[in-house]
Amino acid sequence: MIGTPYDTSEWEDDDWQLTDRAAIWHDPSHYPIRGIESTTYPQDQGWKMGKSEEVLKLSKCTISKATQILQIKHTQEPNCQLIWNEILGIALPWEVIWKMLGTPLTNPRDEEAFYKLLHRKLNTRTKDSRSKTKKCRMKCGCLETQLHLVAECPKLNFYRQYATKFLKALGVEEDEIHAIYTWTFNLNTELKPVNKIAQAFLRIALRTVYRHLTKLEINGSPINKKRIKRDIANDFMSRILAFQLYRRNYYLDKVNTNIPIHRSKSEVAKLSPLGELDIVTGHLTIRPLSLIHI
């Protein structure tokens, strides 16, 4: 708007009422003026969706945002949260735990056993009505609960000792590894998540061990400690190679186009416990893991 300049040398307290505020509509690239605020409708700022108390800008009210709010409206906390809290006698940081699902190295099948464990859906003898006994299939004499199989069974200490070596090599301090929180929820002693690569390893290891335990229960296949260790290492290495192949193909597909090919700094940071990820090419250089007698 163009007009005669207004002399502000003798500005009075009530003179602000003579001015008109401009209604600005948010945009990622610029902030267009839509006119005088008093005559513009709808305004960009000051909107709410449903019963949510979050104040939104109308320009930010996307379909994904509306879907997210509707999901929150029609959902409630799963019962497993309360049960786990009662079993352990603490209030676990569930908002943090659910956000941990998914890592750069794991696929949905790798996450399945961990997801079932969180929801208390792993099949154990105490939950299986067809089972003739509730005692642990590893013949340690204890009741076979989910917590027992994952974190307490003395006959599976070899798996936890083996996995501890990997965790230490992946940047997790030994005094941060908790006897229950780490193996069950991928949390350290302070109830904070271990790094993403350590999370990936724990879920791959859990899937491998649970697969062997299932074979023992269904087919009677004996537990072979050396084979379990070998399968954990092989599965973990295969996920690293699959990640590298994906990054290599991503780079080659875009190297001769005008599409940006650089990796995000957050992705580079997530892979740092494992090695160095080139931010441009996506090439992952594995850091030698100082694992002795694995």
DARA-V515487 format. One record per residue. N is the residue number from 1. RES is the residue in one letter. OMEGA is omega as a letter, one per 40 degrees, with the letter a starting at -180 (none if undefined). NEAR is the number of other ideal C-beta (glycine too) atoms within 12 Angstrom. D_FIRST is the distance of its C-alpha to the first C-alpha in Angstrom with 1 decimal. Layout:
BEGIN
N/RES/OMEGA/NEAR/D_FIRST  N/RES/OMEGA/NEAR/D_FIRST
END
This chain:
BEGIN
1/M/a/10/0.0  2/I/i/4/3.8  3/G/i/7/6.7  4/T/i/6/10.3  5/P/a/7/11.3  6/Y/a/13/13.2  7/D/a/9/16.8  8/T/a/11/17.9  9/S/i/8/21.4  10/E/a/8/22.7  11/W/i/12/20.9  12/E/a/11/22.9  13/D/a/8/23.7  14/D/a/8/22.2  15/D/i/13/18.9  16/W/i/12/17.3  17/Q/a/10/17.6  18/L/a/12/15.0  19/T/i/16/12.3  20/D/i/16/11.1  21/R/i/18/12.1  22/A/i/19/10.5  23/A/a/25/13.3  24/I/i/21/14.4  25/W/a/23/17.2  26/H/i/20/19.8  27/D/a/15/21.0  28/P/a/9/23.8  29/S/a/7/22.0  30/H/a/10/18.3  31/Y/a/15/16.1  32/P/i/16/13.7  33/I/a/18/10.9  34/R/i/22/12.2  35/G/i/18/9.8  36/I/a/16/10.4  37/E/a/20/13.9  38/S/a/14/15.6  39/T/a/12/15.3  40/T/i/20/15.8  41/Y/e/13/19.4  42/P/i/16/21.1  43/Q/a/24/19.8  44/D/a/26/20.8  45/Q/i/20/22.7  46/G/a/16/25.8  47/W/i/20/28.1  48/K/i/17/31.9  49/M/i/24/34.4  50/G/a/19/37.7  51/K/i/11/39.4  52/S/i/18/37.9  53/E/a/10/36.5  54/E/i/17/34.2  55/V/a/15/30.5  56/L/i/24/28.6  57/K/a/23/25.2  58/L/i/25/25.0  59/S/i/22/24.0  60/K/a/22/27.3  61/C/a/25/29.5  62/T/i/14/31.5  63/I/a/11/34.8  64/S/i/11/36.7  65/K/i/22/35.2  66/A/i/20/36.1  67/T/i/16/39.6  68/Q/a/20/40.1  69/I/i/23/39.4  70/L/i/16/41.6  71/Q/i/15/44.4  72/I/a/18/44.3  73/K/a/14/44.4  74/H/i/11/47.5  75/T/i/12/49.4  76/Q/a/10/51.4  77/E/i/17/53.0  78/P/a/18/56.1  79/N/a/15/59.5  80/C/a/25/60.5  81/Q/a/24/58.3  82/L/a/16/60.3  83/I/i/20/63.6  84/W/i/30/62.9  85/N/a/20/61.9  86/E/a/15/65.1  87/I/a/21/67.3  88/L/i/21/65.9  89/G/i/9/65.4  90/I/i/17/61.9  91/A/a/15/58.3  92/L/i/31/57.2  93/P/a/22/53.6  94/W/i/25/53.1  95/E/i/13/49.3  96/V/a/21/50.0  97/I/a/31/53.0  98/W/i/22/51.3  99/K/a/14/48.5  100/M/a/30/51.3  101/L/a/26/52.3  102/G/i/21/52.0  103/T/i/35/52.5  104/P/a/34/51.9  105/L/a/37/55.7  106/T/i/35/56.7  107/N/a/20/56.6  108/P/i/14/56.7  109/R/i/19/60.5  110/D/a/32/60.6  111/E/a/26/58.4  112/E/a/23/60.4  113/A/i/32/63.2  114/F/i/37/60.9  115/Y/i/28/58.8  116/K/i/25/62.0  117/L/i/33/63.2  118/L/a/31/60.0  119/H/i/23/60.5  120/R/a/26/64.3  121/K/i/20/65.2  122/L/a/33/67.4  123/N/i/24/70.8  124/T/a/32/73.5  125/R/i/27/76.9  126/T/i/22/76.0  127/K/a/20/73.4  128/D/a/20/75.6  129/S/a/10/77.9  130/R/a/11/80.0  131/S/a/18/80.9  132/K/i/10/84.5  133/T/i/17/83.7  134/K/a/19/80.7  135/K/a/20/81.9  136/C/a/30/79.9  137/R/i/37/80.7  138/M/i/28/81.1  139/K/i/17/84.2  140/C/i/18/83.2  141/G/a/15/84.3  142/C/i/24/80.9  143/L/a/21/79.0  144/E/i/32/76.6  145/T/i/28/73.1  146/Q/i/37/69.9  147/L/a/28/69.5  148/H/a/31/73.1  149/L/a/39/72.8  150/V/a/38/69.6  151/A/a/32/70.2  152/E/a/24/73.7  153/C/a/31/76.4  154/P/a/18/78.8  155/K/i/26/79.9  156/L/i/33/76.3  157/N/a/19/76.0  158/F/i/25/76.6  159/Y/a/35/73.3  160/R/i/32/71.4  161/Q/i/22/73.1  162/Y/a/29/72.3  163/A/i/38/68.6  164/T/i/30/68.4  165/K/i/26/69.2  166/F/a/35/66.3  167/L/i/35/63.9  168/K/i/26/65.0  169/A/a/29/64.5  170/L/i/37/61.0  171/G/i/28/59.9  172/V/i/31/61.0  173/E/a/19/63.2  174/E/i/16/66.5  175/D/i/14/65.9  176/E/a/25/62.7  177/I/a/30/64.6  178/H/a/28/65.5  179/A/a/22/68.5  180/I/a/26/66.6  181/Y/a/29/62.8  182/T/a/35/62.7  183/W/a/38/65.0  184/T/a/34/63.6  185/F/a/42/59.9  186/N/i/48/59.2  187/L/i/34/58.4  188/N/a/29/59.8  189/T/i/18/61.6  190/E/a/16/58.4  191/L/i/25/57.2  192/K/a/22/54.6  193/P/i/30/54.4  194/V/a/38/56.3  195/N/a/30/54.5  196/K/a/32/53.5  197/I/i/39/56.4  198/A/i/39/58.9  199/Q/i/41/57.6  200/A/a/41/58.1  201/F/a/45/61.6  202/L/a/46/62.5  203/R/i/43/61.5  204/I/i/38/63.3  205/A/i/43/66.3  206/L/i/43/66.2  207/R/a/34/66.1  208/T/a/32/69.0  209/V/a/41/71.2  210/Y/i/35/70.5  211/R/i/27/71.5  212/H/i/34/74.8  213/L/i/34/75.3  214/T/i/23/74.8  215/K/i/20/77.4  216/L/a/25/79.8  217/E/a/27/79.4  218/I/a/15/79.6  219/N/a/13/81.9  220/G/a/10/83.7  221/S/a/16/82.5  222/P/i/18/83.3  223/I/i/29/80.7  224/N/a/16/80.8  225/K/a/20/79.1  226/K/a/16/79.0  227/R/i/20/77.5  228/I/i/33/74.8  229/K/i/28/73.9  230/R/a/17/73.9  231/D/i/26/71.8  232/I/a/35/69.1  233/A/a/26/68.9  234/N/a/17/68.9  235/D/i/31/66.2  236/F/i/40/64.0  237/M/i/22/64.4  238/S/i/21/63.8  239/R/i/32/60.4  240/I/i/32/59.5  241/L/i/17/60.6  242/A/i/22/58.6  243/F/a/33/55.5  244/Q/i/27/56.1  245/L/i/17/56.6  246/Y/a/21/53.4  247/R/i/32/51.5  248/R/i/21/53.3  249/N/i/16/52.6  250/Y/i/24/48.9  251/Y/a/26/48.8  252/L/i/16/50.8  253/D/a/14/48.7  254/K/a/19/45.4  255/V/a/17/46.7  256/N/i/9/46.1  257/T/i/11/42.8  258/N/i/7/39.2  259/I/i/11/39.3  260/P/a/14/39.4  261/I/a/23/43.0  262/H/i/19/42.8  263/R/i/27/43.9  264/S/i/16/42.0  265/K/i/12/43.0  266/S/i/13/43.9  267/E/i/25/46.3  268/V/a/26/47.9  269/A/a/19/48.3  270/K/a/28/50.0  271/L/a/35/52.5  272/S/i/24/53.3  273/P/a/30/56.5  274/L/a/36/57.9  275/G/a/26/56.9  276/E/i/19/54.2  277/L/i/33/51.6  278/D/a/20/50.1  279/I/a/22/46.3  280/V/a/17/46.1  281/T/a/22/49.2  282/G/i/31/50.0  283/H/a/23/53.5  284/L/i/33/55.2  285/T/a/18/57.9  286/I/i/22/60.1  287/R/i/19/61.1  288/P/i/10/64.9  289/L/a/23/65.8  290/S/a/13/68.6  291/L/a/20/70.6  292/I/i/8/74.3  293/H/i/8/76.9  294/I/none/20/74.4
END
